[in-house]
Amino acid sequence: MPIPVDDPADPRLADFAAVDPVRRRREVERAARAAGFLVAEGTLAVRRLIASGRPLRAVLVDEVQHAALADDLTGVDVPVYLGSRPLIEATLGYAFHRGAIASADRDDGTTVDALLQGARTVAVLEAISDLENLGSIFRNAAAFGIDGVVLDPRCADPFARRSIRVSMGHVLVVPWARAAAWPGALADLRAAGFTVAALTPGAGAIPIGTLAAERTALLLGTEGDGLSDPALAAADVRVRIPMAPGVDSLNVAAASAVAFHRVAATIAE
């Protein structure tokens, strides 16, 4: 049975307290990482969090989403708190229209070696700092069957709340690993049998539809400057998305969707 709550300052809801005039969002995220937990917001993200098998800490829902998640919550051996929508928003510190939120123990992904085992296509991200773009890339990876995501040391935390929310919880199920060395990790990918394809609109790039490789590591760069010169130099090939004249590039999240779809189609063929 759910446990009714009516006080946003209830210490049992401490995992969910997020933003107020004193505590900035980044400070809250750092505190959660240091304490070893993550927070998933929204019914789909909570459902995927439960399905991921990560040890849950607590769940907070309103009446509507408690009913929607009834099957998923069956057998869940953590407190399930039931509050009104205003109570949830007051706890979080911002407008929230999803009615379901859960916390769980976090991990730091897998290892690069483990991620590559059996994989045919992986995304490799360099310096992606925007959490919405990061979450969108993970959602796109799930949509188009990318086997895993490798992050360079400068990429943002994929388990930040906004990343989880934007990914619709897919960041909780798509395998990911953080490379310890950069761009040295690209040589490791090549040694594992992957063709490292750098997505760039620059000169010398071939249309992505012409790329043919048994195993592909698709390299995507930061939102502003694109891929660094060392990363480009370490790639086997440069690929581009053909676009209409006068359009130089796409947002990295949009570009990832197009590129993942094209690579998936090539494999299917």
C-alpha positions in Angstrom: 0.0 0.0 0.0 1.3 3.5 -0.8 2.3 5.8 2.1 0.4 9.1 2.1 2.6 12.2 2.4 1.6 15.9 2.7 4.7 17.8 3.6 7.3 18.7 1.0 9.9 19.0 3.7 9.3 15.4 4.8 12.9 13.9 5.2 11.6 10.7 3.6 11.4 12.6 0.3 14.9 14.0 0.5 16.0 12.2 -2.7 13.5 14.2 -4.7 14.2 17.7 -3.4 15.8 19.5 -6.3 15.9 23.2 -6.9 15.3 26.1 -4.6 16.8 29.6 -4.4 19.6 28.3 -2.2 20.5 25.0 -3.9 21.4 25.3 -7.6 20.6 22.5 -9.9 24.2 21.5 -10.5 24.8 21.4 -6.8 21.9 19.0 -6.4 23.2 16.8 -9.2 26.6 16.7 -7.6 25.2 15.8 -4.2 23.1 12.9 -5.8 26.2 11.5 -7.6 28.2 11.8 -4.4 25.5 10.0 -2.5 25.3 7.3 -5.2 21.8 7.6 -6.5 19.9 8.8 -9.5 16.4 10.2 -10.0 14.0 9.3 -12.9 11.0 11.6 -13.6 7.9 10.7 -15.5 5.9 7.5 -15.9 7.9 6.0 -18.8 11.2 6.8 -17.2 10.1 5.3 -13.8 8.9 2.2 -15.6 12.2 1.8 -17.4 14.1 2.4 -14.2 12.1 -0.4 -12.5 12.7 -2.7 -15.5 16.5 -1.9 -15.5 16.8 -3.9 -12.2 18.7 -1.1 -10.4 18.0 -1.2 -6.7 15.2 1.3 -6.0 15.3 3.7 -3.1 11.9 5.3 -3.1 8.9 6.2 -5.4 6.7 9.3 -5.2 3.5 9.3 -7.3 0.1 11.0 -7.4 -3.1 9.0 -7.6 -3.3 8.9 -11.4 0.2 7.7 -11.9 0.0 5.2 -9.0 -2.8 3.6 -10.9 -0.9 3.7 -14.2 2.2 2.1 -12.6 0.2 -0.5 -10.5 1.6 -3.5 -12.4 5.1 -2.2 -12.4 5.1 -1.5 -8.7 3.8 -5.0 -7.8 6.5 -6.6 -5.7 8.6 -3.4 -5.5 10.2 -3.6 -2.0 10.7 0.1 -1.3 8.5 2.9 0.0 5.9 4.1 -2.4 4.8 7.6 -1.3 1.5 9.0 -2.5 1.0 12.7 -2.7 -0.9 15.4 -4.6 0.4 17.0 -7.7 1.0 20.3 -5.8 2.9 18.3 -3.1 5.2 16.8 -5.7 5.9 20.1 -7.3 6.6 21.7 -4.0 9.0 18.9 -3.2 10.8 19.2 -6.5 10.9 23.0 -6.5 9.6 23.4 -10.0 6.5 22.8 -12.1 6.1 19.1 -12.8 3.3 17.6 -14.8 4.2 13.9 -14.9 3.1 12.7 -11.5 5.7 10.0 -11.0 9.3 10.1 -9.8 11.6 7.4 -8.4 15.2 7.2 -7.1 17.6 4.3 -7.3 21.2 3.4 -6.7 23.3 4.5 -9.6 26.3 2.9 -11.3 28.9 4.4 -13.5 28.1 2.4 -16.7 30.0 -0.5 -17.9 33.6 -0.8 -19.3 34.4 0.0 -22.9 35.7 -3.6 -23.4 32.4 -5.1 -22.0 30.3 -2.7 -24.1 32.0 -3.7 -27.3 31.5 -7.4 -26.8 29.1 -8.5 -29.5 28.3 -4.9 -30.6 28.1 -4.0 -34.3 27.3 -0.3 -34.0 28.2 2.1 -31.2 28.0 5.9 -30.8 31.0 7.7 -29.5 30.5 11.1 -28.1 33.1 13.9 -27.6 32.4 16.7 -25.1 28.6 16.6 -25.3 27.8 18.9 -22.4 24.2 19.8 -23.0 22.0 17.4 -21.0 19.0 17.7 -23.4 21.2 16.8 -26.4 22.8 13.9 -24.4 19.4 12.5 -23.4 18.1 12.9 -27.0 21.1 11.0 -28.4 20.4 8.1 -26.0 16.7 8.1 -27.0 17.8 8.1 -30.7 20.3 5.3 -30.0 17.5 3.2 -28.5 15.1 3.9 -31.4 17.6 2.8 -34.1 19.2 -0.2 -32.4 22.6 1.3 -31.5 24.3 -1.3 -29.3 25.9 1.2 -26.9 27.3 4.6 -26.3 30.9 5.5 -25.4 31.5 8.9 -23.7 34.7 10.8 -23.6 35.9 12.1 -20.3 34.3 15.5 -20.9 30.8 14.4 -21.6 28.1 15.3 -19.1 26.6 12.8 -16.7 24.0 10.7 -18.6 22.3 10.0 -15.3 21.5 13.6 -14.6 17.8 14.2 -14.1 17.3 16.2 -17.3 19.2 13.6 -19.4 17.1 10.8 -18.0 13.9 12.8 -18.5 14.7 13.8 -22.1 15.8 10.3 -23.0 12.4 9.0 -21.7 14.4 6.7 -19.5 16.3 5.0 -22.4 19.6 6.1 -20.9 18.8 3.6 -18.1 18.7 0.7 -20.6 21.1 1.6 -23.4 24.6 0.4 -22.3 27.2 3.1 -21.9 30.8 3.4 -20.9 33.1 6.3 -20.2 36.5 6.2 -21.9 39.4 6.9 -19.6 41.8 8.2 -22.3 41.0 10.5 -25.2 41.4 10.3 -28.1 43.3 7.1 -27.3 40.0 5.2 -26.9 39.5 5.6 -30.7 42.5 3.4 -31.3 41.1 0.8 -29.0 37.9 0.8 -31.0 39.8 0.3 -34.2 41.8 -2.5 -32.5 38.5 -4.2 -31.6 37.5 -4.2 -35.3 35.4 -1.1 -35.5 35.6 1.5 -38.4 35.6 4.9 -36.6 33.5 7.2 -38.7 33.6 10.9 -37.8 30.4 12.7 -38.5 31.4 16.2 -39.8 30.2 18.6 -42.5 33.8 19.4 -43.3 35.8 18.9 -46.5 36.6 15.3 -47.4 33.6 13.8 -45.8 31.7 11.2 -47.8 27.9 10.8 -47.8 27.0 8.6 -44.8 24.8 6.4 -47.0 28.0 5.2 -48.8 29.6 4.0 -45.6 30.0 0.2 -45.6 31.6 -1.4 -42.5 31.1 -4.6 -40.6 31.3 -2.8 -37.2 30.8 1.0 -37.0 31.8 3.5 -34.3 30.0 6.7 -35.2 31.8 9.6 -33.7 29.8 12.8 -32.8 31.2 16.1 -31.6 30.3 18.8 -29.2 27.4 21.2 -29.9 29.4 24.2 -30.7 32.8 23.4 -32.3 32.1 19.9 -33.5 34.8 17.3 -33.3 38.3 18.2 -32.2 41.3 18.0 -34.6 42.8 15.0 -32.6 39.5 13.1 -32.8 39.2 13.8 -36.5 42.7 12.7 -37.1 42.1 9.4 -35.2 39.1 8.5 -37.3 39.2 6.0 -40.2 36.8 8.0 -42.4 34.8 11.2 -42.3 31.1 11.1 -43.2 28.5 13.7 -43.7 24.7 14.0 -43.9 23.8 15.4 -47.4 21.8 18.6 -47.0 20.3 21.3 -49.1 22.7 24.1 -50.2 23.1 26.9 -47.6 22.5 24.6 -44.6 25.8 23.9 -42.9 24.9 21.6 -40.1 22.3 20.1 -37.8 22.0 20.1 -34.1 24.0 17.2 -32.8 20.9 15.4 -31.4 19.1 15.7 -34.8 22.2 14.7 -36.6 22.5 11.6 -34.5 19.0 10.5 -35.4 19.6 10.8 -39.1 23.0 9.1 -38.8 21.8 6.2 -36.6 18.9 5.6 -39.0 21.2 5.5 -42.0 23.7 3.1 -40.2 20.8 0.9 -39.1 19.4 0.8 -42.6 22.9 -0.2 -44.0 23.1 -3.1 -41.6 19.6 -4.2 -42.5 20.5 -4.2 -46.2 
